[in-house]
Amino acid sequence: MQVKVVDYRAADAAEQFTRSLHETGFGVLINHPLQQALVEKIYADWLDFFNGTDKQQYAFSTETQDGYFSTEISETAKGHTQKDIKEYFHVYPWGRIPAQLKADAMDYYTQANRLAQQLLSWVQQHTPADIAAGYSEPLSQMIDGSRLTLLRVLRYPPLTGQEPAGSLRAAAHGDINLLTILPAANEPGLQVLSKDGQWLDVPSDFGMLIINIGDMLQEASRGYYPSTQHRVVNPTGDGAKRSRVSLPLFLHPREDVVLSQRYTAHSYLEERLRELGVKK
């Protein structure tokens, strides 16, 4: 199993990228249109925010799921008992965003959504006809007008050595959504579970863009596109003294989108948020 690194500008980029998603659940793009300078500025500015005290003014809302989630209320991955070692902020265009950070966050949100729409059209184009016939509408249309596409700014703090046994920065999990768009983080650690049960490092040089399938696309494609388990492992040595910042965009369909005979996007999301322990 090999996560393919695809040149976004290549003539056959759509086919190569979609094949990697089908075979591994992941694809990696280089020479993509998202601005690396903007990504690095967001990393630096939000790291300052997480290191300060203003974040406490934005405590997350159970109802709307926007705002700041502390390490004390961080997610517990499905099937795990230890909370992940992370804190994060949920950015929605309609949600609360610190004034000094809003312009860059919204600029990136717009750019990443535009690219995501194109990537969904690539996936649609290269889905086998019998699978595509089961989509309730074209994939790229499923996100039109969605209020739930989420930009999460994540900070994995330096390790103290006092972490509970077995806890990870992010325990093995699958994402809930259609696609996740992730610029390479400022520190390594992302791994994907291969079909033969081996944990493999995901190519993540600075400037690369990592995309993975979420459970909703797996559901809508009847498993053709696999939502592969992935995790963020704890660093050792000097790396353990540094924060890791990452910026996933979780691409969500509108709530009324029918994923399958079993689920709408709304019913699927509600079930998973309860499993994660962030919603009652």
DRENNUDREN-282148 format. One record per residue: x, y, z of N, C-alpha, C in turn; residue in three letters. Coordinates in steps of 0.2 Angstrom, whole numbers, plus 5000, padded with zeros to 4 digits. Each point is the difference from the previous one (the first is absolute). Layout:
XYZXYZXYZala
...
//
This chain:
500449945000499650065000500450065000met
499950054995500450065000499650054999gln
500050055004499650074999500450034995val
499650024994500450034994500050075001lys
500650034998500150075000499950024993val
499550054999499850014993500150084999val
500350014994500150074998499350034997asp
499850055004499350034998500050024993tyr
500650024997500050034993500049954995arg
500149935002500149954995499449994996ala
500149984994499449994995499549945003ala
500349955003499649955003499950005008asp
500150065002499950015008499449975003ala
499450024996499449985003499949925001ala
500349974995500049925000500449975005glu
500750035000500549975005499750025007gln
499850065001499750015007499549965002phe
499549994996499449965002500249935001thr
500449974996500249935001500449995006arg
500450055003500350005006499550005006ser
499450044999499550005005499749945000leu
499849974995499749934999500449955004his
500750004998500449945002500250015008glu
500150065002500350015007499550055004thr
499550034997499650055004500450075001gly
500650004997500450075001500350014993phe
500150074999500450024994500350065002gly
500650024997500450055002500250044994val
499850075000500150044994500650055001leu
500450014995500550055000499950054994ile
500350065001499850054995499350024999asn
499750005006499250025000500050075001his
499350035000500050075000499950035007pro
500049975005499950035007500750035001leu
500050065003500650045001500349985006gln
500749975000500349985005500250065005gln
500150064998500250055004499450025005ala
499449994997499450015004499949955006leu
500249944998499949945004500550015006val
500650024998500650015006499850065004glu
499750054997499850065005499449985004lys
499649964998499449975004500349965006ile
500549964998500349955005500350055006tyr
500450054998500350045005499650045004ala
499550034997499550045003499649965005asp
499749954998499649965005500449965005trp
500649994999500549975005500050055006leu
500150074998500050055005499350005004asp
499549994996499350015003500049945005phe
500249944998499949945005500550015006phe
500550034999500550015006499850065005asn
499450044998499850055004499449985004gly
499650055003499549995004499350024997thr
500050034994499450034997499649944998asp
500349944999499649944997499449985005lys
500150025006499549985005499350044999gln
500150054997499450044998499549974995gln
500349954997499649974994499849935001tyr
499949985006499949935002499449974995ala
500149944998499649984995499249995002phe
499650004995499350005002499849934998ser
499649965005499849934998499550014994thr
499650055000499550004995500350014993glu
500450054999500350024994500649974998thr
500449985005500649964999500650054997gln
499950075001500550044998500450025006asp
500650034999500450035006500649955002gly
500250015006500649975002499949945005tyr
500349954998500049935004500749995003phe
500050005007500649995004500249935000ser
500649995002500349935001499549965004thr
499750035005499649975005499449974997glu
499750034995499449984997500149974992ile
500749994999500149984993499749934999ser
499949984993499749944998500349945003glu
499649955001500249935001499849964994thr
500549984996499949964994499649945001ala
499549994995499649945000500449945002lys
499849965005500349945002500650015005gly
500150065002500650025004499750025007his
500450005005499850035007500450065002thr
500650014997500450065001499850064996gln
500050065002499950064996500650014996lys
499950034994500650024996500450055004asp
500650014998500450055003500050064996ile
499550045000500050064995499450055003lys
500150064997499550055001499950034993glu
499450024999499850034993499450055000tyr
500050034995499550054999499649994993phe
499350005001499649994994499850064997his
500250014994499950064996499449994995val
499550035000499450004995499950084998tyr
499950014994499850074998499550045004pro
499549965003499550035004500250005007trp
500549975002500249995007500450055003gly
500249995007500550055003500749994998arg
500350054998500750004998500450065003ile
500649995003500350065003500150054994pro
499950065002500050054994500750014997ala
500549995003500750014997500249944996gln
499649945000500149944996499549994995leu
499550045000499449984995500250014993lys
500350054998500150014993500449954996ala
500649985003500449944998499649945000asp
499649985005499749945001499450004994ala
499750054999499550004995500250004993met
500650034999500450004993500149924999asp
500349975005500249934999499449964999tyr
499550015004499449965000499750004992tyr
500050064998499750014993500549974995thr
500650005000500549974995499949935001gln
500049975006500049935001499349974998ala
499550035001499349984997500050004993asn
500350054997500050004992500449944997arg
500549995003500449944998499749935002leu
499750005006499649945002499449984995ala
499750054997499449994996500349974993gln
500650024998500349984994500249925001gln
500349995006500249935002499449955000leu
499550035003499349955000499849994993leu
500150054995499849994993500549954997ser
500650005002500549954997499849935003trp
499849995006499749945003499449974996val
499650054999499349984997500249984993gln
500450034996500249994993500349935000gln
500449975005500349944999499749955005his
499450015002499749955004499649954994thr
500149935001499749964996499250014999pro
499849994994499350024999499549975004ala
500149945002499549965004500050035008asp
500650035002500050035006499750075000ile
500250044995499850064999499250015000ala
499749954997499349994999499650015007ala
500449985005499750005007500150065004gly
500350054997500150075003499350034999tyr
499850035006499350044999500050064996ser
500650034999500250064996500750004999glu
500350044995500750004999500450025006pro
500549975002500450015006500250085001leu
500250034995500250075001499350045001ser
499449984999499450045001499849995008gln
500249945002499849995007500350055005met
500550034999500350055004499750074999ile
499650014995499850074998499550025006asp
500150065002499650035005500149975007gly
500549955001500149975007500250055005ser
499750005006500350045005500449965005arg
500249944998500349955005500749994998leu
500350024994500749994998500450045005thr
500449965003500450025006500750014999leu
500350065002500750015000500249995007leu
500449955002500349995007500750025000arg
500150045005500750025001500249965006val
500549964999500249955006500750025002leu
500149995007500650015003500149945004arg
500649964999500249945004500650035004tyr
499850015007500550035004500749965001pro
500550035002500649965002499849955005pro
500449955000499849945005500450025006leu
499749985006500350015006500349945004thr
499849944997500249945003499549975005gly
499550045001499549985005499449984997gln
500049994993499449984996499849935003glu
499349985000499849945002500349944995pro
500149955003500349944996499549994994ala
500349994994499749984994499650064996gly
500150065003499650064997500550024994ser
499750024995500350034994499850074998leu
500350044996499850064998499350004997arg
500049954996499349984997500049924999ala
499649975004499949934999499749984993ala
500149944998499749974994499350024999ala
499850024994499350024999499950014993his
499450004998499850024993499650075001gly
500150044995499650075000499349984998asp
499550055002499349994999499850024993ile
500350054997499850044994500149974994asn
499950044994500149974993500850004999leu
500350055000500750014999500350045005leu
500649995002500450045005500650034996thr
500150075000500650034996500450035006ile
500749974999500450025006500750024997leu
500250065001500750024998500549965005pro
500649994998500449965004500250055006ala
500049965006500150045006500750025001ala
500150045005500750035002500449945003asn
499849955002500349945003499849944997glu
500449945000499749944997499649965005pro
499849944998499649965005499449974997gly
499750024994499449974997500249934997leu
499649955002500149944997499349974998gln
500049954995499449974998500149935000val
499449965002500049935001500049964993leu
500449964998500049974994499549945000ser
499949974994499549955000500349935003lys
500650005001500349945003500250025008asp
499750055002500050025007500750035003gly
500450034995500650045002499850075000gln
500350045005500050075000500550034996trp
499850044995500550034995500050085001leu
500650035000500050075000499750034993asp
499650055001499750034994500550054998val
500250014993500450054998499750075002pro
500550045003499750065003500550055000ser
500450014995500550054999499650075000asp
500350055003499750075000499850024993phe
499450024999499850024993499549944997gly
500149945002499549954998499350015003met
499549984996499350005002499849935000leu
499849985006499849935002499250005000ile
499749954996499349995000499849935001ile
499549995005499849945001499249995000asn
499849944999499349995000499750005007ile
499450025000499650005007499449954999gly
499849985006499549955000499350014996asp
499950074999499450014996500149984993met
500650014997500149984993500049935000leu
500349965005500049935000499349985000gln
499650035004499349985000499650014993glu
500150064997499750014994500249964994ala
500749985001500349964994499949925001ser
499749995006499949925001500749975001arg
500450045003500749975002500550014995gly
499850024994500550004994500650055002tyr
499850065003500550045003500149995008tyr
500549975002500149985007500250065005pro
499750005005500150055005500649965005ser
500650024998500649965003500150035007thr
500249955005500250025006500650045000gln
500150055004500650045000500150035007his
500650025002500250025007500650054999arg
500150045006500650045001500349975006val
500649984998500449965006500450065004val
500249985006500450045004500750014998asn
500350065000500750004998500549985006pro
500649994998500549995005500650054999thr
500450005005500650044999499850085000gly
500350044996499950075000499350014998asp
499749964995499450014998499450005005gly
500149975006499649995005499950075004ala
500550054999500050065003499650054996lys
499849994994499750054995499349984999arg
499650064999499349994998499949984993ser
499549964999499849994993499450034998arg
500050044994499450044998499749974994val
499449984999499749984994499450034998ser
499750004994499550044998499549964995leu
499749955003499549964995499450044999pro
499849994993499350024998499649944999leu
499549995004499549955000499450014996phe
500049974994499550024995499449975001leu
499450035002499449975002499550024995his
499549954999499550024995499450035004pro
499550034997499550035003499649955004arg
499750025005499649955005499549964996glu
499750024995499549964997500249954995asp
500750004998500249964995499949935002val
499849954996499949935001500649974998val
500349975005500649964999499949934998leu
499549975003499849934998499349985003ser
499849944999499349985003500050015007gln
500650005003500050005008500150075003arg
500350044996500250075003499950064996tyr
499850055003500150074997500750025003thr
500250064997500650035003499950025007ala
499450035002499850025006500049945005his
499749954999499949945004500749975002ser
500450004994500749975001500450045005tyr
500050064999500450055004499850005007leu
499450005001499750005007500249935004glu
500049954996500249935003500850005002glu
500450034996500750005001500250055005arg
499750065001500150055005499949975007leu
499449965000499949975007500549955001arg
500249964995500649955001500650035003glu
500250064997500650035002500050045007leu
499450005003499950035006499950075000gly
500050044995499950075000499350034999val
499549954999499350025000499649945004lys
499550035003499649955004499449984996lys
//
